[in-house]
């Protein structure tokens, strides 16, 4: 190593990958333990970041199981962001691929829910529209209307009903040592809608029809396309009613940020 940048890169690699420093410390006897201190501090800091970014998951898993999962995750996916707020974006997928580290498969959905809530809270601000915003639109324009969603809106396909577990843990002080009785997660395919209203995150489960229609809105489909999709779900005679009812629910929830008139 002939340059300072080479030495700096080698030091970073030794710390972040927990590798032997090798030639980096050659000729500096007794310095090897110092690298170990930095390696331990790096790992501990990132595990701490995961604990902050997934507040409920470590409480439900327990310290030993979560620390084992987090340590393996750090090695597999070192932090790539300038802010450790975003460290952990691959954790749910990592849990999916490493089932031996996950005591119960429902924990994967719990991690996905928590990351979704975090993302919603940090999403860009936008003002939701209400029903009067649509009142003046001429009937002939409705087939071509397109709707936009708040930047915070997320729709997660869930396999387990983990929402009751998350909700139960919100009433527990993490430092109190209290261990609440948690409901046993039930296997249940459903969609979880997450968004932010003001400074408060909101979520609720939605049925398959609303989920498919909301996905169509995300894809930029027109109102007429929503009606066609509703016809496939509920029948042609109920299509318009289902589409309008879904639109009313979205307006009441405050997840729509705008409406785009056809050209």
Secondary structure, DSSP 8 states (H G I E B T S, - for coil): --SHHHHHHHHHHHHHTT---GGGGTT-TT-HHHHHHHHHHHHHHHHHHHHHHSHHHHHHH-HHHHHHHHHHHHHHS---SSSGGGTTTTHHHHHHH-GGG-SSTHHHHHHHHHHHHHHHHHS-------THHHHTS-GGGGGG-EEEE-TT-EEEEEEEE-HHHHHHHHTS-TTS---------EEEEEEEEEEEETTEEEEEEE-HHHHHHHHHHHTT--HHHHHHHHHHHH-GGGHHHHHHHHHHHHHHHT-EEEEE---
